[in-house]
């Protein structure tokens, strides 16, 4: 009698690994007063100074009202400034403040620690191979390595 081989469940395990990685990152940035969503928005704004809220919402694949909540949170924390666009007064231009740019170092350290925690069981060659395979899969499926798909989902982009 032969037993049927169970499917590898790769997608399920990737989902679990992604959830573990996201939770770990959230734990690491919580002392800085950020959530993964606000951290991601700060990172995008710092890389594209002058981005409008509408452009940010488009980039995130989110509705503008969700983006306003995230930007409000970052602005009240003194990490982002929002000014009227002189060319179109209906739009706000977003820029990271000096404090916001300083927090990017904290985010970088947290991301490096998260990466080390997730990949700790692998050897150096395995880490490189895994990173290359994940990048290849992401590119093949049209995923943007700068923007998490969760911004478009219900509640994913709301600060805690």
N, C-alpha and C positions, 0 to 999 in steps of 0.2 A: 504494500500500500504506500502510495506517495502522498506526501503532504503538500498542499499548495503553499507556495512561497508568498509571504506577505509583501505588499508593496513597500518601498523604501521610506515612504512618508516624508520625503525630503521637504516638500512645501510646509508641512506641519512643523517639522523641526526648525526650519528657517524662521517660521513665524514665532515659535517659542524663543529662539535665539534673539530675534529682533526685539521681542518684548523684554527679555532679560537685559539686553543692551540699553534699551530706552529707559528702563527702570533704574539701571545703574547710573546712567548719565543724569537723570533727574535727581538722584540722591547726591551726586557729586556737585551739582550746581545749586542745590537748594540753599546752602549757606550764603550764597551770593544774592539770594532773594529772587532767583529766576526760575522759570519753568522751561522745559524743553521748547515749548512754543515761543516764549519771549526770547529765549536765547537764539533760536533760529532767525527770528525777525531782526534782532539786533545785529546778527552776523551779516544778513543780507543788506541792511541799511548801511552798515559800516563799509561794505564793499561797493555800494552804489550810492554815494552821497548825492542828495538832491532828488532821489527817487520819490515819486508822488505816492500817496496812499492808494490811489487807484492802480498804479503800476505795480505796487507791492501786492495788492490783492490778486491781480492777474498772474503775477509770478508765482504766488502761492496756490493759485487755483481755488481761492476762497472768495466768499462774498465780502464786499467792502465793510459791512457792519462788524464782522468778526475782526477784521484788521484794525478797525478803529479801537476796539477794546484792547487789543495787544499794544497798539501804539500809545494809547492812554496810559496803560500800565508802565511802559518804558519811560514815557515822558514824566509821569509823576515820580518815578524813581530817579529822575535826573540823568537818564542814560541816552535819551533821544530828544532832539529839538524838532519842533514842527513849526514851520513858517509858511506864510502865504506865498505862493508862486507869483512873482511879479508879472510874469507873462500871462497868467490865467489865475485870477483871484479865487476861482472856485476850487483850486487844487492846493494841497499842502505839500511842501517839500520836506523830506525827512533827512536828518543827519544825526550821526552818533555824536554825542558830546564828548568832551575830554574824559569824563567819568565813564561813559559808555565804551570808549576806546580802551580804557584801562581794564574794564571788565573782560574784554576780549582775551586778555592773557589768562584770566581765570578759566574762561571757556576752553581755551586751547589746552590748558593743563588738564581740565576735566575730561576732554575728549581723548587725550593721550592716555590718561589713567583708565578710562572706560575701555579703550582699545586693548590695553595691556591686560585688564581683568578678563575680557571676553576671550582673548587669544592665548592666555596663559598656558593652557594645556598643550599648545602646539610648539614644535621646534621652529627655529628661524626659517628653514626652508619651507616648512608646512605653512607658516604664516604668509610668506611671499606667494606661494602657490594659491592659497585660499583667497588672498586679497585679489590676485589676478583673475581668478575664476568668478568671484563675486562681481568685480568690475565688468567683466565680460557679460555676465548674465544681466546686470543692470542696464548696460548699454544696449544689449539685444532687445530688451523689453521697453526701451525708451524712457528709462527712469532718469530723472535729473538728480545728480549726486549732491546738489546744493539745496534741494527743497524736498521735504518729507511729504509724502502723499496725504498724511493725516491732517494737514491744514484744511483740506476740503471737506473732511468728515464732520459729523455732528459732534460738537464739543471739543474736538481735538485741538483746536487753535485757541481755546479759551484759557486764560490764566487761571491758576488754582486760587 
